[in-house]
Amino acid sequence: MTARTTLPARRGRLAHFAWTSAGLLSVAVGGVGIIVPGLPTTVFFIIAAWAFSKSNPRLEAWVLDLPTIGPLVRDYRDGLGIPRRAKLTAVVMIAFFVGLSAWLVDGWVIRAVILGLAVIGLATVMFIVPTKEVVLAQRAASGTSAPRGPEAADPRHEGS
């Protein structure tokens, strides 16, 4: 065999390993987020499902079928964003833990960095991440209610 024929196979195995590892790491961090207040959970499972979609369909299906996290990941993929209640919880948690962190640290520079990053995080959640109820209302008004992501062709997730 020449280097030309074995190199793509090596790249394929390396990419598969890298994507699977990234997915597993994201699941681990998301799992810690279930226990540790202030650490996000769903975003890491969204990243995990994305990484697994590039490497391991079985693990991707596992994430999508998790009873609590799976529907949130599927909603995000469908362009629905997050429910209003989850958005409110995220804003309150960010504000509380950032305020606590800024109060506990010494030094104005560190406080300024923490508060600056908090403003970015809060603005992202409030103004960029779609609210599920708003998106559903807009789709109902325009007559488009079908999912747009990979689940559109996946019968396992009909009616979820």
C-alpha positions as CSV (number, residue, x, y, z in Angstrom):
1,M,0.0,0.0,0.0
2,T,1.1,3.5,-0.7
3,A,1.0,6.5,1.6
4,R,-1.7,7.9,-0.6
5,T,-4.1,5.1,0.1
6,T,-3.5,4.8,3.9
7,L,-3.4,8.5,4.7
8,P,-7.1,9.1,4.2
9,A,-8.0,6.0,6.3
10,R,-5.8,7.4,9.1
11,R,-7.3,10.8,8.8
12,G,-10.8,9.2,9.0
13,R,-9.9,7.2,12.1
14,L,-8.3,10.2,13.7
15,A,-11.3,12.4,12.9
16,H,-13.7,9.7,14.2
17,F,-11.6,9.5,17.4
18,A,-11.4,13.3,17.8
19,W,-15.2,13.9,17.3
20,T,-16.1,11.0,19.6
21,S,-13.7,12.2,22.2
22,A,-15.1,15.8,21.9
23,G,-18.6,14.4,22.3
24,L,-17.7,12.3,25.3
25,L,-15.9,15.2,27.0
26,S,-19.0,17.4,26.4
27,V,-21.3,14.7,27.9
28,A,-18.9,14.6,30.9
29,V,-19.0,18.4,31.4
30,G,-22.7,18.5,30.9
31,G,-23.1,15.7,33.5
32,V,-21.1,17.7,36.0
33,G,-23.4,20.7,35.1
34,I,-26.4,18.7,36.4
35,I,-24.8,18.7,39.8
36,V,-22.9,22.0,40.0
37,P,-25.1,25.0,40.2
38,G,-24.3,27.7,37.6
39,L,-22.6,25.3,35.2
40,P,-24.7,24.9,32.0
41,T,-25.9,21.5,31.1
42,T,-27.9,21.6,27.9
43,V,-25.3,23.5,25.8
44,F,-22.8,20.7,26.4
45,F,-25.3,18.0,25.4
46,I,-26.0,20.1,22.2
47,I,-22.3,20.1,21.5
48,A,-22.1,16.4,22.2
49,A,-24.9,15.5,19.8
50,W,-23.2,17.7,17.1
51,A,-19.9,16.0,17.7
52,F,-21.5,12.5,17.7
53,S,-23.3,13.4,14.5
54,K,-19.9,13.5,12.8
55,S,-18.6,10.3,14.3
56,N,-21.0,8.0,16.1
57,P,-24.7,7.8,15.2
58,R,-25.4,5.4,18.1
59,L,-24.1,7.9,20.7
60,E,-25.9,10.8,18.9
61,A,-29.2,8.8,19.1
62,W,-28.4,8.1,22.8
63,V,-28.1,11.9,23.5
64,L,-31.3,12.7,21.5
65,D,-33.2,10.0,23.4
66,L,-32.2,11.1,26.9
67,P,-35.5,11.7,28.7
68,T,-34.8,15.2,30.0
69,I,-32.0,16.6,27.8
70,G,-33.0,14.9,24.5
71,P,-36.1,17.0,23.8
72,L,-34.2,20.2,24.5
73,V,-31.4,19.2,22.1
74,R,-34.0,18.3,19.4
75,D,-35.8,21.6,19.9
76,Y,-32.5,23.5,19.5
77,R,-31.7,21.5,16.3
78,D,-35.2,22.3,15.0
79,G,-34.5,26.0,15.5
80,L,-36.9,26.4,18.4
81,G,-34.3,27.6,20.9
82,I,-35.2,27.2,24.5
83,P,-38.4,27.4,26.5
84,R,-39.2,30.7,28.2
85,R,-38.9,29.2,31.7
86,A,-35.5,27.8,30.9
87,K,-34.4,31.1,29.5
88,L,-35.6,32.9,32.6
89,T,-33.8,30.3,34.8
90,A,-30.6,30.8,32.8
91,V,-30.7,34.6,33.2
92,V,-31.3,34.4,36.9
93,M,-28.5,31.8,37.4
94,I,-26.0,33.8,35.4
95,A,-26.9,37.0,37.2
96,F,-26.7,35.3,40.6
97,F,-23.5,33.4,40.2
98,V,-21.7,36.3,38.3
99,G,-22.8,38.7,41.1
100,L,-21.5,36.2,43.7
101,S,-18.2,35.7,41.8
102,A,-17.7,39.4,41.4
103,W,-18.4,40.0,45.1
104,L,-16.0,37.2,46.2
105,V,-13.0,38.1,44.0
106,D,-10.4,40.7,44.9
107,G,-9.3,43.2,42.3
108,W,-11.2,45.4,40.0
109,V,-9.7,44.0,36.8
110,I,-11.0,40.5,37.6
111,R,-14.4,41.9,38.6
112,A,-14.6,43.9,35.3
113,V,-13.7,40.8,33.3
114,I,-16.3,38.7,35.1
115,L,-19.0,41.4,34.7
116,G,-18.1,42.0,31.0
117,L,-18.4,38.3,30.2
118,A,-21.7,38.2,32.1
119,V,-23.1,41.0,30.0
120,I,-22.1,39.1,26.8
121,G,-23.7,35.9,28.2
122,L,-26.8,37.6,29.3
123,A,-27.2,39.4,26.0
124,T,-26.7,36.2,24.1
125,V,-29.4,34.3,26.1
126,M,-31.8,37.2,26.1
127,F,-31.5,38.5,22.5
128,I,-29.8,35.8,20.3
129,V,-31.0,32.5,21.6
130,P,-34.6,32.0,20.3
131,T,-37.5,31.5,22.7
132,K,-39.4,28.3,21.9
133,E,-42.9,29.8,22.5
134,V,-42.1,32.8,20.3
135,V,-40.8,30.7,17.4
136,L,-43.8,28.3,17.6
137,A,-46.2,31.3,17.5
138,Q,-44.3,32.8,14.5
139,R,-44.4,29.4,12.7
140,A,-48.1,29.0,13.5
141,A,-48.8,32.5,12.1
142,S,-46.8,31.9,9.0
143,G,-48.1,28.3,8.5
144,T,-44.7,26.7,8.8
145,S,-44.6,24.2,11.7
146,A,-42.3,21.5,10.3
147,P,-38.9,21.0,11.9
148,R,-35.9,22.1,9.9
149,G,-33.0,20.1,11.4
150,P,-31.9,16.5,10.9
151,E,-35.0,15.3,12.9
152,A,-37.2,16.4,10.0
153,A,-36.3,13.1,8.4
154,D,-36.0,11.1,11.6
155,P,-39.3,9.2,12.4
156,R,-38.0,8.4,16.0
157,H,-38.7,12.0,16.9
158,E,-42.2,12.6,15.4
159,G,-44.5,14.3,17.8
160,S,-41.8,15.0,20.4
